[in-house]
Every structure is written in structure tokens, then in C-alpha cells.
Amino acid sequence: MARINKNYDKLAAGYLFPEIARRTNAFLEENSGAQVLRLGIGDTTEPIVPAVLDGLHAGVDALGKADSYSGYGPSEGITPLREGLADLYAERGLSLDPSEFFVSDGAKSDSANIQSIFSDDCVVAVQDPAYPVYVDSNVIFGRTGQATDSGYEGLVYMPCTEENGFFPDLPDRKVDLIYICSPNNPTGAVATKEQLKGFVDYANQHKAIIFYDSAYASFITDPSLPRSIYEVEGAETCAIEFNSFSKTAGFTGVRLAWTIVPRACRTEDSESGKLHALWTRRQNTFFNGAANIVQAGGVAALSPEGRSQTDAQVAFYLENARIINEGLQSLGITTYGGGNAPYVWLKTPGGLSSWDFFDKLLNECRVVGTPGSGFGPAGEGFFRLSAFGHRENVEKAVSSIIEKLQI
């Protein structure tokens, strides 16, 4: 008799972004003809830059000729792309072998799929608030109990608050898997080397593994802040890093990412090389590699011309963040993030709950954002606005908030 995976039934309420869409659609149905300005989901909006388009076109053209046609490629990614990524990290003084880079179709899927090479009884710690896939995928994998008002039973929450600068303290108990995102989604906070060193030392001491999501690393403008956890001594033995072309090169709909599993990385019951071998086996078993055309675009994005053009686009989004930040601050609203990240994290005025502020912002200003409570218990009383948007729409949204929000 076939049975379902009942862990899905543990998932609390609806997924955050579908719930946002439901409330927004209900508002539009009740307000025919209303224009809603969206600063919610972190989806890129600006066109893919010319240098990267040329790479994608070259990838297409290659498939139209017998002498350059390619079918299945290596599941880990094509050699030019893996070498290009290793060269990118080498510019930061990091010596990583190209074979330690695994190319995929998304950091989101990798951060969930990586769990399959670890024991089901691993104790998991997550930053709180956190990108929902970290929590929900562990629920589905069966590593948690039921949902409560303070989160899922069995999951160790590491609160990120105003008091600790939105970077968590070390776990107060032994954990096995630790999720860290920097620059953080949703708070926009960026970890310092000193902060990461504390977690690296903890992980090495307890034989834990850090899952380090650096998908927004290209938005870091402060040269003193690390773009990779491997800039911290000792990280190669305890950290797996995820990154993506999604926000850097506008590949949210194109899909291309990478995961770094150093050969030196190990667990308490394995030697160096085992995790690398397991992830290689997992990818070869379940994945046939990212699309050849898309990987050609990735190679182009890493070229000098591609990087110059994508860097300009990142700067464009950071300017959007500055506009949002300054507009909110002019109303006396407390904000965080935005300087080294594409997200502005604001404290809801008047002590409103996150969802109450969502409704208030939508009804009074016709602007859609993301309730902080949707990212975890510590997100209550906060709200995320995204800098991914056309400049005209961002300016309209900020003007509407300044003019219409009743505080």
C-alpha cells in the first residue's frame, strides 16, 4: 500500500510567498483597477547584460553544428566554468581546486538536497529569521517535530536580533548542521570574519558542518567583510558553501549555481574526502547537470566584460536599496541592511505585527513587502523590502509610503 511522506503535513500554514500572493490577489479583486507596487519577493527585474547574452547565444549556436554539438555533460559542471569559479575565488587569495566546485541549477535546491548525504538524526541549527527553505526542507526530511508558536520541535533556532546585530550567538548545545546566510536574507546583515571564526571554531570542535549560503556575496561593498567563509582559517574542514548566478547575473529564471565541497571537509564519522565523494555520487545519481546553454552563459558572466557589466547591475540594485532606506528613515522608521545587501529590514512602526503591517502597507500605500514573521519567530515585528525592481517602480513605491503611510 502506497503511503505519503507525512512530514509534509507538519509544514506550518502556507509557504510564505504564496500567502503574500493570496493576500495581494484578494486586495486586487476588492479594488478593481488598483496598481500594486511590489517590493516583496527577491526576483531580479533588469535585463541580462549584453556580454552574458552573447555567451548564451554562443551556447545555442554551438548546439546547431555537428562539430560543436554537446549532449550530456559532466554532472558536476563543465570544466571551463569550474575553472572560472576557482579563479574567482583565487582572486580573494583562496586556493580551491576546480573539482571542489559542483555546478547546479540553483543554490536553493542544493541547500535542501545536501541534507541527503547526512544522517537523519543530525541536530540542525538555523539562523532565525531564516530563508524558509532551510527550515521547511528539514521538516520534510524528518529532522523536526511538530510546529509550535516558537518554531519546530527539535530544531535549534539561533535568534538574530537588534541586540546582537542580527548575527546569532553560538549554539548553547551540540548541534550537527548549521545554516548561515551572509549577506543575510532577510535581514541584510553581513557577518564579519571574527563572527564567522567563532562558528568555524565551534564546528571544528564539535565536528559539525556549516552550510554557508553566500548567494548575495556580490553585493558586499565593504572590503573588510568576507565574501566567502573560506576566507576564515579552518573553514575548509567544516563548511560547505552555496552560491548562485541568480542575483549577480539575473539568472533567477535561467538557473545556474554552484556548491563548494572541499575535500578537507569531514564529519565526526568520516575522513577527509568522504563528503566530497558522497556529494559527487548524489549528483551523478540524481542530476544530469545544468543546461549546456546556461553554463555557457555562466562562463561569459565570469569574463572581464561580463563581470564589469554585472557589477554595474549589482550597483543599480544597491542604489535602489539606498533609496528605500532613506525614504523609510525620513519617516522615523528604523531600518537595517541595504548597504551590503539587496534587502532592507525594517522595524514595524507602532509595535504592529509583521502581517498587520503587510496589510497596512498594502491598503494605505498599495505596496507589497514581506512579513518578517514568515522567516521565523525572531522575525516578528520586522518587515523586509526588496531592492530588486525597476527604478521607476521603486521610486513610486517609496514616494507612496512617504506620502500615504499613517504612522
SULMOFEN-V292128 format. One record per residue. N is the residue number from 1. SS is DSSP state (~ for helix, > for strand, _ for the rest). PSI is psi in radians with two decimals (none if undefined). OMEGA is omega in radians with two decimals (999 if undefined). Layout:
# SULMOFEN-V292128
N & SS & PSI & OMEGA
N & SS & PSI & OMEGA
This chain:
# SULMOFEN-V292128
1 & _ & 2.19 & 3.14
2 & _ & 2.46 & 3.11
3 & _ & 2.64 & 3.12
4 & _ & 2.88 & 3.00
5 & _ & 1.80 & -3.05
6 & ~ & -0.14 & 3.06
7 & ~ & -0.47 & 3.08
8 & ~ & -0.56 & -3.13
9 & ~ & -0.26 & 3.10
10 & ~ & -0.38 & -3.05
11 & _ & 2.20 & -3.05
12 & _ & 2.27 & 3.05
13 & _ & -2.68 & 3.11
14 & _ & 2.78 & 3.04
15 & _ & 2.52 & -2.99
16 & ~ & -0.92 & -3.01
17 & ~ & -0.64 & 2.99
18 & ~ & -0.60 & 3.11
19 & ~ & -0.66 & 3.05
20 & ~ & -0.79 & 3.14
21 & ~ & -0.68 & -3.14
22 & ~ & -0.82 & -3.12
23 & ~ & -0.66 & 3.13
24 & ~ & -0.75 & 3.13
25 & ~ & -0.65 & 3.09
26 & ~ & -0.70 & 3.10
27 & ~ & -0.76 & -3.12
28 & ~ & -0.61 & 3.09
29 & ~ & -0.60 & -3.13
30 & ~ & -0.27 & -3.10
31 & _ & 1.28 & -3.07
32 & _ & 2.28 & 3.10
33 & _ & -0.06 & -3.13
34 & _ & 2.50 & 3.06
35 & _ & 2.19 & 3.13
36 & _ & 2.29 & 3.12
37 & > & 2.16 & -2.94
38 & > & 2.01 & 3.03
39 & _ & 0.64 & -3.03
40 & _ & -1.57 & -3.05
41 & _ & 2.41 & -3.10
42 & _ & 1.17 & 3.12
43 & _ & 2.34 & -3.13
44 & _ & 2.72 & -3.05
45 & _ & -0.37 & -3.06
46 & _ & 2.58 & -3.09
47 & _ & 2.64 & 3.04
48 & _ & 2.40 & -3.01
49 & _ & 2.71 & -3.05
50 & ~ & -0.75 & -3.10
51 & ~ & -0.67 & 3.14
52 & ~ & -0.66 & 3.06
53 & ~ & -0.70 & 3.10
54 & ~ & -0.70 & 3.11
55 & ~ & -0.73 & 3.10
56 & ~ & -0.73 & 3.11
57 & ~ & -0.69 & 3.11
58 & ~ & -0.64 & 3.09
59 & ~ & -0.69 & 3.08
60 & ~ & -0.83 & -3.09
61 & ~ & -0.64 & -3.12
62 & ~ & -0.54 & -3.13
63 & _ & -0.20 & -3.11
64 & _ & 0.10 & -3.13
65 & _ & 2.42 & -3.08
66 & _ & -0.64 & -3.05
67 & _ & -0.17 & 3.12
68 & _ & -0.01 & 3.13
69 & _ & 2.48 & 3.07
70 & _ & 2.42 & 3.08
71 & _ & -2.20 & 3.09
72 & _ & 2.36 & 3.01
73 & _ & -3.10 & 3.08
74 & _ & 2.38 & -3.10
75 & _ & -0.45 & -3.11
76 & _ & -0.19 & -3.13
77 & _ & 2.73 & -3.12
78 & _ & 2.62 & -3.07
79 & ~ & -0.79 & -3.12
80 & ~ & -0.61 & -3.14
81 & ~ & -0.74 & 3.13
82 & ~ & -0.66 & 3.10
83 & ~ & -0.67 & 3.11
84 & ~ & -0.66 & 3.10
85 & ~ & -0.71 & 3.10
86 & ~ & -0.68 & 3.10
87 & ~ & -0.66 & 3.12
88 & ~ & -0.77 & -3.14
89 & ~ & -0.53 & 3.12
90 & ~ & -0.53 & 3.09
91 & _ & -0.41 & 3.12
92 & _ & 0.17 & 3.13
93 & _ & 0.30 & -3.09
94 & _ & 2.30 & -3.13
95 & _ & 1.64 & 3.12
96 & _ & 2.37 & -3.13
97 & _ & 2.46 & 3.11
98 & ~ & -0.53 & -3.13
99 & ~ & -0.19 & 3.10
100 & ~ & -0.06 & 3.08
101 & > & 2.22 & 3.12
102 & > & 2.00 & -3.11
103 & > & 2.44 & -3.10
104 & > & -3.00 & -3.14
105 & _ & 0.20 & 3.08
106 & _ & 2.40 & 3.06
107 & ~ & -0.53 & 3.12
108 & ~ & -0.86 & -3.12
109 & ~ & -0.66 & 3.13
110 & ~ & -0.70 & -3.11
111 & ~ & -0.38 & 3.04
112 & ~ & -0.81 & -3.06
113 & ~ & -0.47 & -3.11
114 & ~ & -0.42 & -3.11
115 & ~ & -0.43 & -3.03
116 & ~ & -0.30 & -3.13
117 & ~ & 0.13 & 3.12
118 & _ & 2.72 & -3.10
119 & _ & 2.55 & -3.14
120 & _ & -0.43 & -3.07
121 & _ & 0.23 & 3.07
122 & _ & 2.41 & 3.06
123 & _ & 2.22 & -3.02
124 & > & 2.35 & 3.05
125 & > & 2.38 & 3.14
126 & > & 2.54 & 2.94
127 & > & 2.54 & 3.12
128 & > & 1.99 & 0.15
129 & _ & 2.80 & -3.08
130 & _ & 2.71 & 3.01
131 & _ & 2.24 & -2.96
132 & ~ & -0.49 & -3.06
133 & ~ & -0.52 & 3.13
134 & ~ & -0.81 & -3.09
135 & ~ & -0.93 & -3.02
136 & ~ & -0.65 & -3.14
137 & ~ & -0.60 & 3.08
138 & ~ & -0.56 & 3.02
139 & ~ & -0.82 & -3.10
140 & ~ & -0.61 & 3.12
141 & _ & -0.15 & 3.07
142 & _ & 0.35 & -3.10
143 & _ & 0.13 & 3.13
144 & _ & 2.93 & 2.98
145 & _ & -2.59 & -3.10
146 & _ & 2.79 & 3.09
147 & > & 2.43 & 3.04
148 & > & 3.12 & 3.12
149 & _ & -0.40 & -3.13
150 & _ & 0.23 & 3.11
151 & > & -2.96 & -3.10
152 & > & 2.37 & 3.05
153 & _ & 2.43 & 3.08
154 & _ & -0.25 & 3.10
155 & _ & 2.35 & 3.14
156 & > & 2.00 & -3.14
157 & > & 2.33 & 3.11
158 & > & 1.67 & -3.02
159 & > & 2.36 & 3.03
160 & _ & 1.92 & -2.98
161 & _ & 3.02 & 3.04
162 & _ & -0.65 & -3.06
163 & _ & -0.62 & -3.14
164 & _ & 0.30 & 3.09
165 & _ & 0.42 & 3.13
166 & _ & 0.46 & 2.94
167 & _ & 2.29 & -2.93
168 & _ & 2.76 & 2.95
169 & _ & 2.84 & 3.10
170 & _ & 2.60 & 3.09
171 & _ & 2.52 & -3.13
172 & _ & 0.22 & 3.11
173 & _ & 3.05 & 3.11
174 & _ & 2.20 & 3.03
175 & _ & 2.91 & -3.04
176 & _ & -0.66 & -3.12
177 & > & 2.30 & -3.05
178 & > & 2.15 & 3.08
179 & > & 2.17 & 3.05
180 & > & 2.34 & 3.12
181 & > & 2.13 & -3.13
182 & _ & 2.18 & -0.11
183 & _ & 2.50 & -2.96
184 & _ & 2.40 & 2.92
185 & _ & 1.91 & 0.50
186 & _ & -0.13 & -2.88
187 & _ & -0.32 & -3.09
188 & _ & 0.04 & -3.14
189 & _ & 2.54 & 3.12
190 & _ & 2.26 & -3.13
191 & _ & 2.48 & 3.03
192 & _ & 2.91 & 3.08
193 & ~ & -0.66 & -3.14
194 & ~ & -0.73 & 3.12
195 & ~ & -0.76 & 3.13
196 & ~ & -0.60 & 3.14
197 & ~ & -0.65 & 3.10
198 & ~ & -0.72 & -3.14
199 & ~ & -0.65 & 3.10
200 & ~ & -0.79 & 3.12
201 & ~ & -0.71 & 3.11
202 & ~ & -0.83 & -3.09
203 & ~ & -0.75 & 3.12
204 & ~ & -0.63 & 3.13
205 & ~ & -0.71 & -3.06
206 & ~ & 0.10 & -3.11
207 & _ & 0.71 & 3.08
208 & _ & 2.93 & 3.10
209 & > & 2.31 & 3.07
210 & > & 2.22 & 2.96
211 & > & 1.92 & -3.01
212 & > & 1.92 & -3.14
213 & > & 1.91 & -3.13
214 & _ & 0.59 & -3.05
215 & _ & -0.36 & -3.12
216 & _ & 0.34 & -3.04
217 & ~ & -0.55 & -3.10
218 & ~ & -0.22 & 3.14
219 & ~ & -0.10 & -3.14
220 & _ & 2.07 & 3.14
221 & _ & -0.34 & -3.14
222 & _ & 1.99 & -3.07
223 & _ & -0.26 & 3.13
224 & _ & -0.19 & -3.10
225 & _ & 2.39 & -3.08
226 & _ & 2.45 & 3.04
227 & _ & -0.24 & 3.12
228 & _ & 2.56 & 3.10
229 & ~ & -0.35 & -3.13
230 & ~ & -0.05 & 2.98
231 & ~ & -0.15 & 3.13
232 & _ & 2.25 & -3.12
233 & _ & 2.30 & 3.10
234 & _ & -0.12 & -3.05
235 & ~ & -0.48 & -3.06
236 & ~ & -0.31 & 3.14
237 & ~ & -0.11 & -3.04
238 & _ & 0.09 & -3.03
239 & > & 2.45 & 3.00
240 & > & 2.23 & -3.04
241 & > & 2.43 & 3.09
242 & > & 2.46 & 3.04
243 & > & 3.03 & -2.93
244 & > & 2.69 & 2.99
245 & _ & -0.04 & -3.00
246 & ~ & -0.98 & -3.05
247 & ~ & -0.46 & -3.14
248 & ~ & -0.72 & -3.04
249 & ~ & 0.20 & 3.13
250 & _ & 0.58 & -3.07
251 & _ & 0.39 & -3.12
252 & _ & -0.62 & 3.11
253 & _ & -0.16 & -3.14
254 & _ & -0.70 & 3.00
255 & _ & 1.77 & 3.03
256 & _ & 2.31 & -3.08
257 & > & 3.12 & 3.04
258 & > & 2.65 & 3.06
259 & > & 2.37 & 3.14
260 & > & 2.10 & 3.04
261 & > & 1.66 & -3.13
262 & _ & 2.53 & 3.10
263 & _ & -0.45 & -3.13
264 & _ & -0.25 & -3.07
265 & _ & 2.34 & -3.07
266 & _ & 2.82 & 3.10
267 & _ & -3.14 & -3.12
268 & _ & -0.34 & -3.12
269 & _ & 0.37 & 3.12
270 & _ & 2.74 & 3.09
271 & _ & 2.97 & 3.08
272 & _ & 2.42 & 3.12
273 & _ & -0.39 & -3.06
274 & ~ & -0.82 & -3.14
275 & ~ & -0.71 & 3.10
276 & ~ & -0.77 & -3.14
277 & ~ & -0.69 & 3.14
278 & ~ & -0.74 & 3.13
279 & ~ & -0.61 & 3.05
280 & ~ & -0.78 & -3.13
281 & ~ & -0.73 & 3.14
282 & ~ & -0.80 & -3.11
283 & ~ & -0.72 & 3.12
284 & ~ & -0.49 & -3.12
285 & ~ & -0.73 & -3.00
286 & ~ & -0.10 & -2.95
287 & _ & 2.35 & 3.12
288 & _ & 0.26 & 3.07
289 & _ & 2.72 & 3.07
290 & _ & 2.75 & -3.09
291 & _ & 2.43 & 3.14
292 & ~ & -0.74 & -3.13
293 & ~ & -0.78 & -3.10
294 & ~ & -0.70 & 3.12
295 & ~ & -0.59 & 3.06
296 & ~ & -0.66 & 3.06
297 & ~ & -0.63 & 3.11
298 & ~ & -0.73 & 3.08
299 & ~ & -0.74 & 3.13
300 & ~ & -0.63 & 3.14
301 & ~ & -0.46 & -3.14
302 & _ & -0.11 & 3.11
303 & _ & 2.79 & 3.12
304 & ~ & -0.77 & 3.13
305 & ~ & -0.73 & 3.13
306 & ~ & -0.73 & -3.13
307 & ~ & -0.66 & 3.11
308 & ~ & -0.75 & -3.10
309 & ~ & -0.71 & 3.13
310 & ~ & -0.57 & 3.06
311 & ~ & -0.67 & 3.11
312 & ~ & -0.63 & 3.13
313 & ~ & -0.67 & 3.05
314 & ~ & -0.74 & 3.12
315 & ~ & -0.59 & 3.10
316 & ~ & -0.81 & -3.14
317 & ~ & -0.63 & 3.10
318 & ~ & -0.56 & 3.05
319 & ~ & -0.66 & 3.03
320 & ~ & -0.75 & 3.14
321 & ~ & -0.70 & 3.11
322 & ~ & -0.75 & 3.13
323 & ~ & -0.77 & 3.13
324 & ~ & -0.84 & -3.12
325 & ~ & -0.89 & -3.07
326 & ~ & -0.62 & 3.11
327 & ~ & -0.77 & 3.12
328 & ~ & -0.74 & -3.12
329 & ~ & -0.50 & 3.10
330 & _ & -0.35 & 3.10
331 & _ & 0.01 & -3.11
332 & _ & 0.21 & 3.12
333 & _ & 2.34 & 3.13
334 & _ & 2.23 & -3.12
335 & > & 2.74 & 3.07
336 & > & 2.87 & 3.10
337 & > & -3.01 & 3.07
338 & _ & -0.48 & -3.11
339 & _ & -0.61 & 3.12
340 & _ & 0.38 & -3.09
341 & _ & 2.74 & -3.12
342 & _ & 0.23 & -3.13
343 & > & 2.45 & 3.03
344 & > & 2.20 & -3.09
345 & > & 2.03 & -3.05
346 & > & 2.62 & 3.07
347 & > & 2.17 & -3.07
348 & _ & 2.32 & -3.11
349 & ~ & 2.62 & 3.05
350 & ~ & 0.31 & 3.13
351 & ~ & 0.34 & 3.13
352 & _ & 2.60 & 3.01
353 & _ & 2.82 & -3.10
354 & ~ & -0.78 & -3.12
355 & ~ & -0.56 & 3.07
356 & ~ & -0.67 & 3.10
357 & ~ & -0.61 & 3.05
358 & ~ & -0.87 & -3.13
359 & ~ & -0.68 & 3.14
360 & ~ & -0.81 & -3.13
361 & ~ & -0.67 & 3.14
362 & ~ & -0.81 & -3.06
363 & ~ & -0.67 & -3.09
364 & ~ & -0.63 & -3.01
365 & ~ & -0.20 & -3.08
366 & _ & 0.73 & 3.10
367 & > & 2.37 & -3.14
368 & > & 2.25 & 3.03
369 & _ & -2.80 & -3.07
370 & > & 2.09 & 3.13
371 & > & 2.31 & -3.12
372 & ~ & -0.55 & -3.11
373 & ~ & -0.36 & 3.10
374 & ~ & -0.22 & 3.13
375 & ~ & 0.00 & 3.13
376 & _ & 2.89 & -3.07
377 & ~ & -0.68 & -3.11
378 & ~ & -0.14 & 3.11
379 & ~ & -0.14 & 3.13
380 & _ & 2.37 & -3.12
381 & _ & 0.10 & 3.10
382 & > & 2.98 & -3.02
383 & > & 2.47 & 3.14
384 & > & 2.32 & 2.97
385 & > & 2.43 & -3.07
386 & > & 2.46 & 3.11
387 & _ & 0.03 & 3.12
388 & _ & 1.82 & -3.12
389 & _ & 2.81 & 3.03
390 & _ & 2.49 & -3.06
391 & ~ & -0.75 & -3.12
392 & ~ & -0.75 & -3.13
393 & ~ & -0.66 & 3.10
394 & ~ & -0.79 & -3.14
395 & ~ & -0.67 & 3.09
396 & ~ & -0.75 & -3.12
397 & ~ & -0.78 & -3.13
398 & ~ & -0.72 & 3.10
399 & ~ & -0.71 & 3.13
400 & ~ & -0.70 & 3.12
401 & ~ & -0.79 & -3.12
402 & ~ & -0.70 & -3.03
403 & ~ & -0.54 & -2.92
404 & ~ & -0.35 & -3.08
405 & _ & 2.16 & -3.11
406 & _ & 1.86 & -3.12
407 & _ & none & 999
